Amino acid sequence: MQEEDIIRIEHISKIYQMGEELVYALRDVSLRIKSNEYVAIMGPSGSGKSTMMNILGCLDTPTAGLYELAGQDVSKLEDNDLAEIRNKKIGFVFQSFNLLARETIVKNVELPLIYAGFGKAKRIEAATKVLDDVKLGDRLMHKPNELSGGQRQRVAIARALVTNPAIILADEPTGNLDSKTGEEIMLLFNDLWKKKNTIILVTHSEELAQYAHRIIKIKDGLIENDFINPSPIIK
């Protein structure tokens, strides 16, 4: 069975007004990503990579063009509607973990479900399951400062998974980790992909991008290259 497009971008541009100058962060970009793809988006600082991530993650809207996420046009939604889309359809994993220091890890993972209006029993059940999936089922009542960096990133991944999102968007997810722990996290993403999750990895690292099955390189607001990785790192 052929996978459907989970993301469809048509002729997207993003223009910022900097004083009297117009800055073109993205220029007429078109892109499709299928459900259960594992894609790396690469580019140096100033390439438009971060702008692309913000648009894909519904943190920003394009100046022009169409963005469909899971069949819904999200190009021109208001902030409240974008927040709802982010909560339901996108799981974010950031370099800095973004965990609440004073809360237990199960409470941290529950958070998106609180915003989504789930009852307490359902929240605890779902949070416990995803923490078990990332091998932290025995640490539910620990707080972030009682965990290693790799464990904290696993909590962040569990939080991203708890709403069963359409896509997982990971921004430099190993940036604060040593190389061995970083490799463990990337192998976890590979396991998530095998479980039919759609993974979008945003990175400047050529090494990290090699875990993905498709690599999209952005330069000067344009897609410079888009190719299937002939030998992704799979272990």
C-alpha positions as CSV (number, residue, x, y, z in Angstrom):
1,M,0.0,0.0,0.0
2,Q,1.4,3.4,-1.0
3,E,1.8,5.9,1.8
4,E,-0.1,9.2,1.5
5,D,1.4,12.7,1.8
6,I,1.3,13.8,5.4
7,I,2.8,17.1,4.4
8,R,2.2,19.1,1.2
9,I,3.9,22.4,0.7
10,E,3.2,24.3,-2.6
11,H,5.1,27.5,-3.5
12,I,5.8,28.6,0.1
13,S,7.6,31.9,0.6
14,K,8.4,33.6,3.9
15,I,9.4,37.3,3.9
16,Y,10.5,39.3,6.9
17,Q,10.6,43.1,7.1
18,M,13.9,44.2,8.6
19,G,13.6,48.0,8.8
20,E,13.2,49.1,5.2
21,E,14.7,45.9,3.9
22,L,12.8,42.7,2.9
23,V,14.5,39.4,3.8
24,Y,13.4,36.3,1.9
25,A,13.9,33.4,4.3
26,L,12.1,31.0,1.9
27,R,11.6,31.5,-1.8
28,D,8.8,29.6,-3.6
29,V,9.5,26.2,-2.0
30,S,7.5,23.1,-2.8
31,L,7.8,19.9,-0.9
32,R,6.0,16.7,-0.1
33,I,6.6,14.2,2.7
34,K,4.8,10.9,2.9
35,S,3.4,9.3,6.1
36,N,6.2,7.1,7.8
37,E,9.0,8.9,6.0
38,Y,12.2,9.6,7.9
39,V,13.5,12.9,6.6
40,A,16.4,15.2,7.5
41,I,16.2,18.9,6.7
42,M,19.7,20.4,6.6
43,G,21.3,23.8,6.1
44,P,23.8,26.2,7.6
45,S,22.8,29.3,9.6
46,G,20.8,31.7,7.5
47,S,19.8,29.1,5.0
48,G,16.0,29.1,5.8
49,K,16.2,25.8,7.6
50,S,14.8,27.2,10.9
51,T,12.1,29.1,9.1
52,M,11.1,25.9,7.3
53,M,11.0,24.1,10.7
54,N,8.8,26.8,12.2
55,I,6.3,26.6,9.3
56,L,6.3,22.8,9.3
57,G,5.7,22.9,13.1
58,C,2.9,25.5,12.8
59,L,5.0,27.9,14.9
60,D,4.8,30.4,12.0
61,T,2.8,30.9,8.9
62,P,4.0,31.5,5.3
63,T,3.8,34.8,3.6
64,A,2.5,33.1,0.5
65,G,1.8,29.5,-0.6
66,L,0.0,26.5,0.7
67,Y,0.8,24.2,3.6
68,E,-1.4,21.1,4.1
69,L,-0.7,18.9,7.2
70,A,-2.6,15.6,7.3
71,G,-5.0,16.9,4.7
72,Q,-5.8,20.2,6.5
73,D,-4.8,23.6,5.1
74,V,-2.9,25.3,7.9
75,S,-1.4,28.1,5.8
76,K,-3.5,30.9,7.1
77,L,-4.8,29.8,10.5
78,E,-5.0,32.1,13.5
79,D,-2.7,31.6,16.5
80,N,-5.3,29.8,18.6
81,D,-6.0,27.3,15.8
82,L,-2.3,26.8,15.1
83,A,-1.8,26.1,18.8
84,E,-4.5,23.4,18.6
85,I,-2.9,21.8,15.5
86,R,0.5,21.8,17.2
87,N,-0.9,20.1,20.3
88,K,-2.8,17.4,18.4
89,K,-0.7,16.7,15.3
90,I,3.0,17.6,16.0
91,G,5.3,16.1,18.5
92,F,8.3,18.4,19.2
93,V,11.7,17.3,20.4
94,F,14.1,20.1,21.1
95,Q,17.9,20.3,21.8
96,S,17.3,21.8,25.3
97,F,14.6,19.2,26.4
98,N,12.2,22.0,27.7
99,L,11.1,20.0,30.7
100,L,9.5,21.4,33.9
101,A,12.1,21.1,36.6
102,R,9.7,20.9,39.5
103,E,7.4,18.3,38.0
104,T,7.8,14.5,37.8
105,I,8.6,13.0,34.4
106,V,5.1,11.5,34.2
107,K,3.6,14.9,34.8
108,N,5.9,16.4,32.1
109,V,4.7,13.8,29.6
110,E,1.1,14.3,30.6
111,L,1.2,18.1,29.8
112,P,0.0,18.0,26.1
113,L,-2.9,15.8,27.2
114,I,-3.9,18.4,29.9
115,Y,-4.1,21.0,27.1
116,A,-6.1,18.6,25.0
117,G,-8.7,18.1,27.8
118,F,-8.1,14.5,28.7
119,G,-9.1,13.2,32.1
120,K,-6.5,12.3,34.8
121,A,-6.8,8.5,34.5
122,K,-6.4,8.6,30.7
123,R,-3.5,11.0,30.9
124,I,-1.6,8.8,33.4
125,E,-2.3,5.7,31.4
126,A,-1.0,7.3,28.1
127,A,2.0,8.9,29.8
128,T,3.0,5.7,31.5
129,K,2.8,3.7,28.2
130,V,5.0,6.1,26.2
131,L,7.5,6.3,29.1
132,D,7.6,2.5,29.1
133,D,8.2,2.6,25.3
134,V,11.3,4.8,25.8
135,K,12.6,2.5,28.6
136,L,11.7,4.9,31.5
137,G,8.8,3.0,32.9
138,D,10.7,2.6,36.2
139,R,11.4,6.3,36.6
140,L,7.9,7.8,36.5
141,M,8.1,9.8,39.8
142,H,11.7,11.1,39.2
143,K,12.2,14.7,38.4
144,P,14.4,15.9,35.5
145,N,17.4,16.8,37.6
146,E,17.5,13.2,38.9
147,L,18.0,11.9,35.3
148,S,20.9,11.9,32.9
149,G,20.9,14.1,29.7
150,G,20.0,11.1,27.6
151,Q,17.1,10.1,29.9
152,R,15.8,13.7,29.9
153,Q,15.8,13.6,26.1
154,R,13.9,10.3,26.3
155,V,11.3,12.1,28.5
156,A,11.0,14.8,25.8
157,I,10.5,12.1,23.1
158,A,7.8,10.4,25.3
159,R,6.1,13.8,25.6
160,A,6.2,14.2,21.8
161,L,4.6,10.8,21.3
162,V,1.9,11.0,23.9
163,T,-0.7,12.7,21.6
164,N,0.0,10.2,18.8
165,P,0.9,13.0,16.5
166,A,1.0,13.0,12.7
167,I,4.7,14.0,12.7
168,I,7.6,14.1,15.1
169,L,9.7,17.2,14.5
170,A,13.1,17.0,16.1
171,D,15.4,20.0,16.2
172,E,19.1,19.1,16.8
173,P,17.9,16.4,19.3
174,T,21.4,15.3,20.3
175,G,23.0,18.8,20.5
176,N,23.3,18.7,24.3
177,L,24.4,15.1,24.5
178,D,27.7,13.3,24.4
179,S,28.3,11.1,21.2
180,K,27.5,7.8,22.8
181,T,24.2,9.1,24.3
182,G,23.4,10.9,21.1
183,E,23.8,7.6,19.2
184,E,21.3,5.9,21.6
185,I,18.8,8.7,21.0
186,M,19.1,8.4,17.2
187,L,18.6,4.6,17.4
188,L,15.5,5.4,19.4
189,F,14.2,7.6,16.6
190,N,14.9,4.7,14.2
191,D,12.8,2.4,16.4
192,L,10.0,5.0,16.3
193,W,10.2,5.1,12.5
194,K,9.9,1.3,12.4
195,K,6.7,1.7,14.4
196,K,5.2,3.8,11.5
197,N,6.0,7.3,12.9
198,T,6.8,10.1,10.5
199,I,10.1,11.6,11.6
200,I,11.5,15.0,10.5
201,L,14.9,15.8,11.8
202,V,16.2,19.3,11.5
203,T,20.0,19.6,11.8
204,H,23.2,21.2,10.5
205,S,25.1,18.0,11.1
206,E,25.9,15.8,8.2
207,E,26.6,12.9,10.6
208,L,23.1,13.2,12.2
209,A,21.4,13.5,8.8
210,Q,22.8,10.1,7.8
211,Y,20.3,8.4,10.1
212,A,17.5,9.7,7.9
213,H,16.3,7.9,4.7
214,R,15.8,11.1,2.8
215,I,17.9,14.3,3.0
216,I,16.7,17.7,2.0
217,K,19.3,20.5,1.8
218,I,18.3,24.1,2.0
219,K,20.4,27.1,1.0
220,D,19.5,30.7,0.5
221,G,15.8,30.0,1.1
222,L,15.7,27.3,-1.7
223,I,15.8,23.5,-1.7
224,E,19.2,22.9,-3.1
225,N,19.1,19.1,-3.0
226,D,16.5,16.5,-2.2
227,F,17.6,12.9,-2.4
228,I,17.1,9.4,-1.0
229,N,20.0,8.4,1.4
230,P,21.6,5.3,-0.2
231,S,22.9,4.0,3.1
232,P,21.1,5.3,6.2
233,I,22.6,4.3,9.6
234,I,20.3,1.5,10.7
235,K,21.5,-0.9,13.5
